Amino acid sequence: MKDELLTSGLARRDKVVFDYIFNYYYSSLCAFSMQFLNDRNTVEDLVQDFFVSLWLEAPSHTIHSSLKSYLFTGIKNRCIDFCKHQKVEHKYRKYIFFTATNEDDSAEHFVAESELRHAIESCLEKLPPRCKEIFEMSRFSGLSNQEIAIKLGLSKRTVELQISNGLKILRKELIEYLPVCLVALLLQ
């Protein structure tokens, strides 16, 4: 099919066109993504999420290049963003491990930690009930956004928005307790 037909069909959210694009490009995009990530499950999740956002945002996007170029550039950017996020997460884990092994058990440290814990708990109470429930399922129960969405009968995007809103509130409320850079790492 010609790119113009595909892009215009995509802009109209034509399901047949979208299915064609998905079936035609899915395997190629997964294989391409493996060059960056080398984890089949992560690659499949990224490509599927990319297609979901493509479907949701299609009417508001104008594709100026070829469809193939647009898709491959989009998935490449997703892979790069994922790798950046993994690096930040790895640095944070190293920092936590380093500080945990070098901590002293002084009374001052205990008081500061309990004060911070109390601040976090009171901050969580300020979240709207649904936002709090979703945030706790994500951060304390370790459920993925998809698992939360299924469990609560919500869309994955709704779950992502609720977590994002919760993080914004926590960042704002906890800013005085931690250095800005640490708050950003903790709550990303």
BAVEXKE-606694 format. One record per residue: x, y, z of N, C-alpha, C, O in turn; residue in one letter. Coordinates in pm, whole numbers, plus 50000, padded with zeros to 5 digits. Each point is the difference from the previous one (the first is absolute). Layout:
! BAVEXKE-606694
XYZXYZXYZXYZA...
! end
This chain:
! BAVEXKE-606694
500844988150000499165011950000500875012450000501134999950049M498365010649897500755012649996499955006850137499044998750075K502055008549954500115006950129498865009950024499495001050111D500105006149784498945009950016498704993650046499305005350086E500384983049856498794993050039500104995350145499045001050076L502134993949961500194994950136499965011450102499334998850103L501375011949869500035011050097498645006950012499605004050110T499704997449781498675006150009499024990750071499155004550076S500964982549898499164990250071500314999850148499104998650083G502165002649950500425000350139499455012650069499534999450113L500545011949818499485012650055498504999350026499495006450091A499804985749826498564998150017499684989050101498834997350029R502214996450022499884988550091499224988649933499104994050059R501285003349819499434988849926500624987250054501204997849986D497974993650074500504988050066500674990549900501004993650034K498485005349848500584991149899501415004849964500924991949989V499245021049993501325005649967500954997850117501154996049980V498385006850142500854998150117500434985450013501174997250025F497904993549959500344985750008501034996349894500924992250026D498935013349855500954997349893501395004950040500994992749987Y499095019850062501285005850041500614991750114501194996949998I497994999750099500484992250114500564986549953501124996350034F498104996549888500434986849954501225000649908500844991150002N499255019449919501095001249905501315003950069501074994949964Y498865014050135501225005550060500384994450137501145001750044Y497964991650024500264995750137501294991950013500865003450081Y499294986249841501184991350010501285007649967501024998250066S498925010149832501195007849961500405009750110501195001750028S497835004750034500305009550107500574992850123500885005250068L498614982849959500554992150112501454996249971500865001250087C499404994149792501374996149963500935012050006501134998950048A498415012549905500795012350003500295004050145501125004150031F497894994950056500155003850140500974991050075500625004250097S499504983549857500924990550067501445004849990500834996250083M499495012149818501355005749989500315008950119501175001450038Q497815004750020500205009450110499834993450136500735003350094F498344987449919499644995150133500364985550027500354996650113L499594995049789500364985950016499214992950111500544991550071N498205012049944499094993350093498644999149932499285009949987D500394978249969498814997949917498725005350065499205006649934R500604990550195498775004550066499915015250006498945005849974N502165000650059500025014650006499765005949862499245009749986T501394984649914499845004749862498544998849958499445009549944V499944979250082498604998149961499105010050072499075005549941E501194996750187499215009850074500165014049943499025007349983D502224996449987500255013449943499315001849865499375010349975L500734979849940499395001049867498485000550012499345007749930V500094984050158498555000350019499555013550056499005005549954Q501724999750144499675013250055500105010849892499195009349995D501824989349919500175009649890498774999749908499505010549960F500024977650008498834999049913498745005350069499145005949934F500754992150196498855005350073500025015349992498985006349972V502194999750054500075014649993499815004949857499435010749978S501054981649924499785003549860498505000749970499545009449936L499714980850111498564999549979499315011850070499145006649942W501254995950184499355010450078500325014149949499155008850003L502084993149950500445013349961499975002349849500375010749953E499204979449971500045000949854499295012349943500555006649912A498254996750136499335011749941500755013250022499835009449922P500974991450183500685012650029501415000849943500665010350013S499824979049926501354999849943499955000449848499174993549936H501735014150009500175000349855501334993649970501035004250052T498954985749863501234993049965500565006549874499404999349893I501775007150123500615007349888500974991349921500275002849883H500244986750178500944991149931499224987749954498774999750003S501964990449954499324987649964499504993350128500555002250108S498414989949880499434993150116501054991050065500114999650122L500644993349795501034991050052501035007850081500364995950110K500095015049837500985008450070499425005250131500695000150102S498075004349896499335005050119499944989250108500305002750116Y499314985249846499864989150096501354996150059500144998550121L500864999949794501314995750048500685010950084500674996950098F499155015749865500555010850081499305000750135500645001950104T498064996449894499235000350125500414988950095500165002550120G500024985549829500364988850087501455001350045500344996050112I500515009549803501405002450041500035009850117500744997950096K498475012849896499945009750109499474993750128500485003050109N498544988349879499484993050118501074991450065500144999650122R500624993549795501084991550053501065008450070500484996450107C499885014849833501005008850061499495005550133500745000450098I498005003849906499425004850125499994989250107500305002650116D499374985349843499994988850094501404997650057500164997950120F500845002349793501394998050045500435011150096500664997350101C498975015049871500325011250089499364997850137500635002150103K498134993849895499294997650126500674988750079500125000850123H500314988849807500684988950066501305004850065500344995750111Q500405013249821501255005250056499745007950127500734998650099K498245009849900499665007950118499614990650114500425001850115V498784988249853499584990450102501204992650057500084997750121E500864998549792501204992950044500855008950091500494995450103H499685017349860500765009350083499345001650136500685000350103K498005000749897499285001550126500184987650087500245001250120Y499664987049821500194987650076501414999350059500184995850114R500825008349807501375000250050500125009950116500654997050100K498735014549886500055010150106499364994550127500575001350108Y498274992649880499314994450117500844989150064500134999450122I500444991949795500844989250054501205005950073500354995650110F500295014449830501185006150060499645006650132500704998250100F498225009549903499635006950123499524990150106500225002250119T499124987149839499524990250097501174992850067499924996950119A501155000449807501144993050060500865009350082500764995450086T499155017849891500835009650074499245007750107500535009550057N498224986549970499215007150099500514997450141500524989350031E499315020750053500244997650141498644998850067499005004949948D500974988950165498744997550070499785010150112499474996650105D500955015649873499885010150103498545003850022499154997849914S500595007850203498655004350034499555011049905498825000849965A502115007849993499675010949908499474994549868499015005049946E501654984850003499574993849875498624993850016499155001249912H500624992350200498714993650026498885010450004498934997949943F501325013350123498995010650010499705005749862498845002149965V502205000649956499815005549866499224990349911499135004049924A501204983350088499314990049918498544998850041499124999349914E500595000650216498614998850043499215012649965498814999249969S501845012550035499345012449959499654999549851498915003949961E502024991449958499764998849856498894989949973499125002449917L500924986450154498954989849982498635005850035499024997549930R500935010150178498745006350040499545010149893498825000649967H502115007049979499675009749895499444993049877499035004649939A501574984250023499524992449884498604994650026499125001049914I500674993550204498674994550034498935010949999498914997949948E501405013750110499015010850001499765005349859498895004149966S502154995949954499875004449861499104990449921499185004349920C500994982750104499164990049932498535001950037499114997449918L500635007050205498625002150043499365011949927498775000949993E502035007849952499495011649927499574996549858499315007849934K501114980550018499644995949865498514996749993499444995050098L499935007749789498614995649983499934984750015500964993149968P497915001650081499924985650031500434990849885500784990750023P498735011649855500344991249888501485001249966500674990049974R499835022250027501415002649973500874992950103500994993749965C498645007250161500754993650109500004984849981501044993550014K497805000949956499884985649982500924995249887500744990350016E499215016649871500814996249884501485001950031500824991449966I499535019850097501405002850033500564989250093501114995249978F498145001150124500474989850095500134986449933500924992450029E498155004449881500114987249928501264999849914500654989649988M499685021849954501185000949914501284999750081500904992049973S499205016850127501265001850070500224990450115501134996050026R497815000150045500184991750118499694985249975500594991250063F498495006149844499694986149969500784995049879500014988049972S500645021149957500844996249888499254995449876500574992949917G498185011150069499224996049882500335009149881500275011950018L499714982549865500235007949879498745008049969498924997150053S501225012949862498855008349962498914991549934498815002150024N501614988349895499044991249933499254991450102498794998249988Q501924996550112499374991750103499005008250081498914995150032E501445017150000499105008850075498765003049916498874999650050I501355003349822498875003149911499024988449994498795002150006A501734985849981499144988249993499274997950132498804997550002I501945003650108499434997850133498885009950032499004996350062K501165016349895499025010350033499015002849887499085008150015L501114985249871499105002149887500155013749938499025006149957G502224998850038500295013149942500894998349878500534989249976L499635021549948500954999649890501405001850057500185006050106S500804988949822501395001650043500375014850004500755004250089K498755003649819500285014449995499465007150124500655009050053R498164987049994499445005850121500894997250119500245008750083T500254979049926500914996150108501275008649994500465005250102V500104996349778501215008049984499765014550043500855006050066E498014999649897499685013850037499855001550151500465009850059L498884980450005499825000550146501354999350072500225007350096Q500674984049857501334999050061500765013049979500655005050091I499275000449789500675012649970499495011250090500795007950052S497904992949968499425010250087500474998150144500315009750069N499734977949976500494997050135501445004350018500365005750103G500464991549797501415003850007500175015250006500855005150073L498345002149850500075014650003499715005450140500695008850050K498284985750012499625004550134501124996550100500375008350083I500164979649908501074995950092501255008549981500635004150098L499734998549778501185008549974499835013750067500915005150065R497915000549916499735013350054500034999850153500575009150061K498844981050000499904999550146501324996350068500275004650111E500554987249824501224995050065501255007849965501104996450042L498765014149883501165007449951500865005350114501225000849985I498195002750128500795005650110500794989450077500905003450076E498764984049906500674989350076501234994449932500904994750065Y499145006549806501104994049925500575009849899499285009049954L501974989550011500535008349892499204997649873499504989049976P500395021249943499184999449880500374988449910499134993149948V502175004850033500414989249909499614986450054499664991149921C500375007050211499634987250057498504997849992499554988949975L499675021650047498554998949987499654995949857499144991449978V501525014849925499734996649861500314985249972499244993349930A501865001850124500354986049979499044990750073499604989749945L500035013850176499124991550080498634998349938499414989250004L500075021549940498605000049960499784999249850498895002749955L502104993749967499814998849855499294987449966499754997349883Q
! end
